[in-house]
Amino acid sequence: MPDRPEIVCICGSARFADAMRAANRDLTFAGVIVLAPAEADGPVPEERKAALDALHLRKIDLADRVLVVNPGGYVGASTSREIAHARATGTPVSFTDPV
């Protein structure tokens, strides 16, 4: 057994919240520490969204790898920035669906 469980940061569009929750559950049950995007019940003010986006980049920095939840191959602008950040810092990136 490793010294610590693998840490995976989930990325993806908010429209795929259900799929991200399922990935979180499956990874957690497999013994993985999961870092996931924040969820909101309604609209998020732009200044709060910017702070949450920056926080998610720090989550990527903590992760051993990133899992992009992208049903149908969809990757939006925010997720593309997160992928670029992960790759720039050497964090491996995988996808649930072909891009």
TILO-643296 format. One record per atom (N, C-alpha, C): x, y, z. Coordinates in steps of 0.2 Angstrom, whole numbers, plus 2048, in hexadecimal, padded with zeros to 3 digits. Layout:
REM TILO-643296
+-----+-----+-----+
|  c1 |  c2 |  c3 |
+-----+-----+-----+
|   X |   Y |   Z |
...
+-----+-----+-----+
END
This chain:
REM TILO-643296
+-----+-----+-----+
|  c1 |  c2 |  c3 |
+-----+-----+-----+
| 804 | 7FA | 800 |
| 800 | 800 | 800 |
| 804 | 806 | 800 |
| 803 | 80B | 7FC |
| 807 | 811 | 7FC |
| 806 | 815 | 802 |
| 80B | 81A | 803 |
| 80B | 81E | 809 |
| 805 | 822 | 80A |
| 802 | 824 | 805 |
| 7FC | 828 | 805 |
| 7F8 | 826 | 7FF |
| 7F1 | 827 | 7FF |
| 7ED | 826 | 7F9 |
| 7EF | 82B | 7F4 |
| 7ED | 829 | 7EE |
| 7EE | 82D | 7E8 |
| 7E9 | 833 | 7E9 |
| 7EB | 839 | 7E7 |
| 7E7 | 83F | 7E7 |
| 7E5 | 841 | 7E0 |
| 7DE | 841 | 7DE |
| 7DC | 842 | 7D7 |
| 7D8 | 849 | 7D8 |
| 7D9 | 84D | 7D3 |
| 7D5 | 853 | 7D3 |
| 7D0 | 852 | 7CD |
| 7CA | 853 | 7CE |
| 7C5 | 853 | 7C9 |
| 7C4 | 859 | 7C6 |
| 7C3 | 85A | 7BF |
| 7C2 | 860 | 7BC |
| 7BC | 85E | 7B7 |
| 7B9 | 864 | 7B5 |
| 7B3 | 863 | 7B0 |
| 7AE | 868 | 7B1 |
| 7AA | 869 | 7AC |
| 7A5 | 86E | 7AB |
| 7A0 | 86D | 7B1 |
| 79D | 872 | 7B4 |
| 798 | 871 | 7B9 |
| 791 | 86E | 7B6 |
| 791 | 86E | 7AF |
| 78B | 86A | 7AC |
| 78B | 863 | 7AD |
| 791 | 860 | 7AF |
| 793 | 859 | 7B0 |
| 793 | 858 | 7B8 |
| 790 | 85B | 7BC |
| 790 | 85B | 7C3 |
| 78F | 853 | 7C5 |
| 789 | 850 | 7C2 |
| 788 | 84A | 7C4 |
| 78D | 845 | 7C3 |
| 790 | 845 | 7BD |
| 796 | 841 | 7BB |
| 79C | 842 | 7BF |
| 79D | 848 | 7C1 |
| 7A3 | 84A | 7C6 |
| 7A2 | 847 | 7CC |
| 79B | 847 | 7CF |
| 79A | 844 | 7D5 |
| 79B | 83C | 7D5 |
| 799 | 839 | 7CF |
| 79A | 832 | 7CF |
| 7A1 | 830 | 7CE |
| 7A5 | 834 | 7CB |
| 7AC | 833 | 7CB |
| 7AF | 834 | 7D1 |
| 7AD | 839 | 7D5 |
| 7AF | 83A | 7DC |
| 7AE | 834 | 7E0 |
| 7A8 | 831 | 7E0 |
| 7A6 | 82C | 7E4 |
| 7AA | 825 | 7E2 |
| 7AB | 824 | 7DB |
| 7AE | 81E | 7D9 |
| 7B6 | 81E | 7DB |
| 7B9 | 824 | 7DB |
| 7C0 | 825 | 7DD |
| 7C0 | 824 | 7E4 |
| 7BC | 827 | 7E8 |
| 7BC | 827 | 7EF |
| 7BB | 820 | 7F1 |
| 7B7 | 81C | 7EF |
| 7B6 | 815 | 7F0 |
| 7BC | 811 | 7EE |
| 7C0 | 813 | 7EA |
| 7C6 | 810 | 7E8 |
| 7CC | 812 | 7EC |
| 7CB | 816 | 7F1 |
| 7D0 | 818 | 7F6 |
| 7D4 | 81E | 7F3 |
| 7D1 | 822 | 7EF |
| 7D5 | 828 | 7ED |
| 7D2 | 82E | 7F0 |
| 7D7 | 833 | 7F2 |
| 7D5 | 839 | 7F4 |
| 7D3 | 83D | 7EF |
| 7CD | 840 | 7EF |
| 7CA | 844 | 7E9 |
| 7C9 | 84B | 7EB |
| 7CC | 84F | 7E6 |
| 7CB | 857 | 7E7 |
| 7C6 | 859 | 7E1 |
| 7C1 | 85C | 7E3 |
| 7BC | 85D | 7DE |
| 7BA | 865 | 7DD |
| 7B7 | 867 | 7D8 |
| 7B5 | 86E | 7D7 |
| 7AF | 86F | 7DD |
| 7AF | 876 | 7DF |
| 7A9 | 878 | 7E3 |
| 7A3 | 877 | 7DF |
| 79D | 876 | 7E3 |
| 797 | 876 | 7E0 |
| 793 | 87C | 7E3 |
| 78F | 87F | 7DF |
| 78A | 885 | 7E1 |
| 783 | 883 | 7E0 |
| 77F | 885 | 7E4 |
| 777 | 884 | 7E3 |
| 774 | 889 | 7DE |
| 778 | 88E | 7DC |
| 776 | 893 | 7D7 |
| 77B | 897 | 7D4 |
| 77A | 89D | 7D1 |
| 77F | 8A1 | 7CE |
| 784 | 8A3 | 7D3 |
| 78A | 8A4 | 7D1 |
| 790 | 8A6 | 7D5 |
| 792 | 8AC | 7D2 |
| 793 | 8B1 | 7D6 |
| 796 | 8B8 | 7D4 |
| 79D | 8B7 | 7D1 |
| 79E | 8BB | 7CC |
| 7A5 | 8BB | 7C9 |
| 7AB | 8BB | 7CD |
| 7AB | 8BF | 7D2 |
| 7B1 | 8BF | 7D7 |
| 7B1 | 8B9 | 7DB |
| 7AC | 8B6 | 7DC |
| 7AC | 8AF | 7E0 |
| 7AE | 8AA | 7DB |
| 7AC | 8AA | 7D5 |
| 7AE | 8A5 | 7D0 |
| 7B5 | 8A5 | 7CF |
| 7B8 | 8AB | 7CE |
| 7BF | 8AC | 7CD |
| 7C3 | 8A9 | 7D3 |
| 7C1 | 8AA | 7D9 |
| 7C4 | 8A7 | 7DF |
| 7C4 | 8A0 | 7DF |
| 7BE | 89D | 7DD |
| 7BD | 896 | 7DD |
| 7C1 | 893 | 7D7 |
| 7C2 | 896 | 7D2 |
| 7C6 | 894 | 7CC |
| 7CE | 893 | 7CF |
| 7D0 | 898 | 7D2 |
| 7D7 | 898 | 7D5 |
| 7D8 | 893 | 7DA |
| 7D3 | 892 | 7DE |
| 7D3 | 88D | 7E3 |
| 7D4 | 886 | 7E0 |
| 7D0 | 885 | 7DA |
| 7D0 | 87E | 7D7 |
| 7D7 | 87D | 7D4 |
| 7DA | 882 | 7D1 |
| 7E1 | 881 | 7CF |
| 7E6 | 87F | 7D5 |
| 7E5 | 881 | 7DB |
| 7E9 | 87F | 7E0 |
| 7E7 | 878 | 7E2 |
| 7E1 | 876 | 7E1 |
| 7DF | 86F | 7E2 |
| 7E3 | 86A | 7DD |
| 7E4 | 86D | 7D7 |
| 7E7 | 869 | 7D2 |
| 7EF | 869 | 7D4 |
| 7F1 | 86E | 7D7 |
| 7F8 | 86E | 7D9 |
| 7FA | 868 | 7DE |
| 7F4 | 867 | 7E2 |
| 7F5 | 862 | 7E7 |
| 7F4 | 85B | 7E5 |
| 7F1 | 85A | 7DF |
| 7F0 | 853 | 7DC |
| 7F5 | 850 | 7D9 |
| 7F5 | 849 | 7D9 |
| 7FA | 845 | 7D6 |
| 7F8 | 844 | 7CE |
| 7F1 | 845 | 7CD |
| 7EF | 845 | 7C6 |
| 7E8 | 849 | 7C6 |
| 7E6 | 84B | 7C0 |
| 7E0 | 84E | 7BE |
| 7DB | 849 | 7BA |
| 7D5 | 848 | 7BC |
| 7D0 | 845 | 7B8 |
| 7CB | 84A | 7B5 |
| 7CB | 84A | 7AF |
| 7C6 | 84F | 7AC |
| 7C0 | 84B | 7AA |
| 7BA | 84D | 7AD |
| 7B4 | 84A | 7AC |
| 7B1 | 84E | 7A6 |
| 7B1 | 84A | 7A0 |
| 7AF | 84E | 79A |
| 7AA | 849 | 795 |
| 7A4 | 848 | 798 |
| 7A0 | 844 | 794 |
| 79F | 847 | 78C |
| 79F | 842 | 788 |
| 79F | 844 | 781 |
| 7A5 | 848 | 77E |
| 7AA | 848 | 782 |
| 7B0 | 84C | 780 |
| 7B0 | 853 | 781 |
| 7AB | 856 | 784 |
| 7AB | 85D | 785 |
| 7B0 | 860 | 78B |
| 7B3 | 865 | 789 |
| 7B8 | 868 | 78D |
| 7B7 | 870 | 78C |
| 7B4 | 873 | 791 |
| 7B3 | 87A | 791 |
| 7B9 | 87F | 792 |
| 7B9 | 885 | 792 |
| 7BE | 88A | 793 |
| 7C1 | 889 | 79A |
| 7BD | 889 | 79F |
| 7C0 | 888 | 7A6 |
| 7C4 | 882 | 7A7 |
| 7C1 | 87C | 7A4 |
| 7C5 | 876 | 7A5 |
| 7CB | 876 | 7A1 |
| 7CB | 879 | 79B |
| 7D1 | 879 | 797 |
| 7D6 | 87D | 79A |
| 7D5 | 882 | 79E |
| 7DA | 886 | 7A2 |
| 7DD | 881 | 7A8 |
| 7D8 | 87E | 7AB |
| 7DA | 879 | 7B0 |
| 7DF | 874 | 7AD |
| 7DD | 871 | 7A7 |
| 7E2 | 86C | 7A4 |
| 7E8 | 86F | 7A2 |
| 7E8 | 875 | 7A0 |
| 7EF | 879 | 79E |
| 7F3 | 879 | 7A4 |
| 7F0 | 87B | 7AA |
| 7F3 | 87C | 7B0 |
| 7F6 | 876 | 7B3 |
| 7F3 | 870 | 7B2 |
| 7F5 | 86A | 7B4 |
| 7FB | 868 | 7B0 |
| 7FA | 868 | 7AA |
| 800 | 866 | 7A5 |
| 806 | 86B | 7A6 |
| 805 | 871 | 7A8 |
| 80B | 876 | 7A9 |
| 80E | 874 | 7AF |
| 80B | 871 | 7B4 |
| 80E | 86F | 7BA |
| 810 | 868 | 7BA |
| 80F | 864 | 7B5 |
| 811 | 85D | 7B4 |
| 80D | 858 | 7B7 |
| 806 | 85B | 7B9 |
| 801 | 856 | 7BC |
| 7FE | 852 | 7B6 |
| 7FE | 84C | 7B6 |
| 7FB | 848 | 7B1 |
| 7F3 | 849 | 7B1 |
| 7F1 | 849 | 7AA |
| 7EA | 84A | 7A9 |
| 7E7 | 844 | 7A5 |
| 7E1 | 842 | 7A8 |
| 7DD | 83D | 7A4 |
| 7D6 | 83F | 7A3 |
| 7D3 | 83C | 79F |
| 7CC | 83E | 79D |
| 7C7 | 838 | 79E |
| 7C1 | 839 | 79F |
| 7BC | 834 | 7A0 |
| 7BA | 832 | 799 |
| 7BA | 836 | 794 |
| 7B8 | 835 | 78D |
| 7BD | 838 | 788 |
| 7BE | 835 | 782 |
| 7C2 | 838 | 77D |
| 7C1 | 83F | 77C |
| 7C6 | 843 | 77B |
| 7C6 | 84A | 77A |
| 7C5 | 84B | 772 |
+-----+-----+-----+
END
